[in-house]
Every structure is written in structure tokens, then in C-alpha cells.
């Protein structure tokens, strides 16, 4: 790298990420009316509410789907509306609205949240049975749309909504806003910002424009939230405040773990807990599911490693009865570790169900779509997708995707490389920490900046964690001593080594003393 970065340059680079944002305040976000079909949807739901027709909400088992379900159901609770709710079980129901779920519901209106855009067959059955189907979703729109009463999805070509990269919970929230307007009632829509910031970050939405505004405000609301669930999280984990990193590394994985391991209804009920004691009991169970998830993930990750081929630009792995709830996280870990898109399948009953993760500028959904002829089904967005296929086509699918991705170069695969540049140890101080914290929250399109530090001496090395899988180092350059952590390290450094490291900077708050802490992403060189 040619020259060392100054703090002023770091500040300027980070601020430049938002110079094209059209939306910088909450009162500038688009109006509900700009969403196609939202007026039609809200009129029909209000008619059902006023005439005591039976309404069902059908959600999804990830964080976004659970929070979407909480938002719409809480609005109905607050208005005394009778409804039934189904969050499909990943293992017994599969994803989204399907004919079996329609068969369970004796209702006049079905509202999907965070799913439904591919539910062609279920929509046809609803039509036949005189059920009005209202789809609210944000996933990529297929070439043939379900024949529904109304479809609210900003990704539709003829939808005037200016920000199509929003999550399912935001679409559900917009539906609540339209219902409030249609009913002419007073209702505090900002009371959902604490939940929305979690869904936006967990579903990997770009943290620019309206998403950034909603997450920034949402994190403030999260810390003042009256929701028993968030008070329980603070108590359980001994946290005075919750930050963006707490959403990414603590709250989202917890909410996700129920749907991954057993049933998402546990997380739904946890978020709707009426008091802190009730929430703590539910949280304790969810924590146990998350611990089981971590162990399952570790074993499955190791099982996929033989599928990683040096000269290939994509990883496609599969195994008999691999845990369906974990394949997505393992695909994510593989893509991050090896800087390649990854798809991991679980095989059961002659079928393989897989989860895919993109990397850099690679559009994983487009790669999967190129194989449509041999697939049973697929859906998702640029960064993450689901796919199912018959076992007999797996090898062909892998070979075709290997061919389709062979032209990808290092720049495309590592385009989201968030390396800002090289700095020296004496620049890593409280002032740098403040510059970095001023640009939070970090996430998609606003990645947490990484830095390069060259030839720094290792003074102390220690293995930490239950199985010694993490590395703790004290690094020294001149009179500057820095604490560094390397989670799930893949290269060990020991006392006396000199190393080049790629790292991010985080806040270490120990008994009121705030110091910068390095989180190592990679040991680049060792001398």
C-alpha cells in the first residue's frame, strides 16, 4: 500500500459513503401510497376487520419473517382484531405459503408477511376457495406472479416505491401505516422502530438512505424500548445498552435460532412477552437452542471443507440429512472464509434443499436462475437464496455453476473488501474509535472498515474460549500496546512473532474504562 491513512482521510472516506443519500431523516422516507396495491390491500383488510371476517397472518421462520409477524399481529392486538397466525415450520411445512397451509386455515383473508411472491399454487387454491390473498413480500419477483387479491412488493416493475431494497418487516410496517390511515385511528408507528432496526440488519439490507435512517433511530428506540423481551436480553447478558453489533452478533442469531433448530414460534412469543419474568424464561430456552445451533454449525462446517476446491470460484456442498436449519449459516461462513459464493444442500427423500450465499459483486440468485431448467424451485435475492433440486441433478448443477462462475475474477469476488488502508499502532486510540462510531451502524453498503497493520510484535499470546478456539494477543509497537482478539483463528501467532494483520477496531468497555480493541480478520504474514 502506497501511503498510510490519516484520521482525516478515514473520516472523509466513511462520510463519502452517504453523499448520495436522498433520505437522511425519518420524515423524508417514502409514503405508503407509493407502494403498488397497498390501498387495495388495506381497504380489503379494513372491510374484513369491520365485518368480523376471519383473517390469518402467514409469516416466515427467519428474523425478518418473525418480526414482520410481530408487527402486524401487535397492531391487530392493539385494535382488538381477531386473527390466526401461522409461522411455517422449516422442517415440517417448508418455506412460505403453500397448499397444505391454506388447507389448515378456515378464513376469508390471508395476509402473508415476508413471503408469498412465489406462492403460485397456494394463490390458485385461495382463488378457488374464495379466500382473498394479500401478499406482502420483498423477495425478487418471478416471471409469473401469483393470482392474488393484492401484492405489495416494492420489487414489482410497476411499483413506484423509490427504495426497492427494503426488508419484509418494513413492507409489513407500511401495511400497518396504510391500515392506520384507512381506519383513521391514532397509532404510534414509531413504536415499531426497535423491531425494524433488527429486521433490517438481520436481513442484510443496504444501510444507506431510508434503511440507515430507520436503523439509527431504531437503535435509540431499542434502548428505550418498553418491550419485555429487550429488557430480558439486557438483564440476561448484563448489558446496560444495546448497539448495532449486539443486533448482528447477539439478538439476530438468538431470534433466528428457534426457526433453525425447532420452531420460530418460540421467538415470536418471546418478542411478544407481556412481562420480563415471562421473557426471561422464554429467552433461557432460546439461548439453549442457540448453543445447540453453534455446535451443529461447527460440525457441519467441518463436513463441508472437502468440497472446497482451490481452482474453483464457487463452493457447492451436500450431505445426507445435514441439518436444514444450519446450511444457510454454514454457506455464509464458507463464502466469508474462502471469498467465494457457496451453496450447501441437505439431502432427504431424493431431494436436496439448499441455502446459498453470495460474496462481493456476485449475484447468487442470477447464478442459480441460470440453472432453472433442472431445479424444483428457488427464490431470494442477490446476497442470499434458497434452492431445491432432485439428487440426480446435483452433480450437473455443481458442474454447470462451476462453469458459469469460472470467469469471475478476484476483484468481483472480493468487491466488498472493506479494507480502507494501512495505519500505524499509534493511530489506534480513543479518537479513532469515535470517528468509527460516528459512522455506525455498519452493515451492507456501509461495511465496518478494516485496516492493515504491518510488522507488529506479539508480546503475549493466549488461547481462550471453551475449546481454545479463539486467540488473544497483546501486540506492541514502540510504547503502544494493543489488545487483539482472533475468533476461530486459522493461523496462530505466538510471543516473539512479528505479524501483518487485517483487523477492525471495536470498543472494549471494561469497568468503565474504554479502550480500542482489535478484532483480527486475518493474519496476512508472519515473520
WONORJO-V219305 format. One line per field, one symbol per residue. ss: DSSP state (2 for helix, 1 for strand, 0 for the rest). psi: psi as a letter, one per 40 degrees, with the letter a starting at -180 (. if undefined). burial: 1 if it has 16 or more other ideal C-beta (glycine too) atoms within 10 Angstrom, else 0. A space follows every 50 residues. Layout:
ss=???
psi=???
burial=???
//
This chain:
ss=00010022222222220000000002220002220002222222222222 00001111100022222222222222220000011110000000000022 22220000111110000002222222220001111100000000000001 11000000000000000222222222222222200000222222222222 22000100222222222222222200022222222220000002222222 22222222222000222222200002222222222222222222222222 22222220000001111111000000222222222222001111111100 11111110000002222220022211111100011111112222222222 22220000022220000011110022200222222222000011010001 11111111111111000001111111100111111100000000000111 111111111100111111111111110
psi=hdiiiidddddddddedeeeheheideeiiideehheddddddddddddd efihiihhaieaddddddddddddddddefhhiihhhihddddahahidd dddehgidhhhihfieeegdddddddddefhhhhhhieiihidhiigidi hhheehdfhehegegiiddddddddddddddddfihhgdeeedddddddd ddefihgibdddddddddddddeeiehdddddddddefhdihidddddec dddddddddddchedddddddeididdddddddddddddddddddddddd dddedeehhdeieihhiiihfihdeedddddddddddefiiihhihhhfe ihhihihiibehgddddddeeddeidiiiaaddiiiiiiideeddddddd ddddedehiddddfdehfhdahiideegadddddddddeiiiahegihhi ihhifihhdhhhhiidefeihhihihhbehhihihghfiehiiihdihih ihiihihhghfehhiihhhhdhhdih.
burial=00001000011001000000001000001101001111101101110110 00001111111111111111111111000010101111011011111100 11001011111111111110011111000011111111111000110111 11111100101010111111111111111111000000101111111111 11111111111111111110110010111111110100000111111101 11111111111111111111111001011101100100110110011101 10010010000111111110011111111111111011011111111000 01111111110101101110100010011110111111100011001101 11011001000010000001101010110001101100111111111111 11110111001000000000101010100001011100100010001011 111111000000000111011110000
//
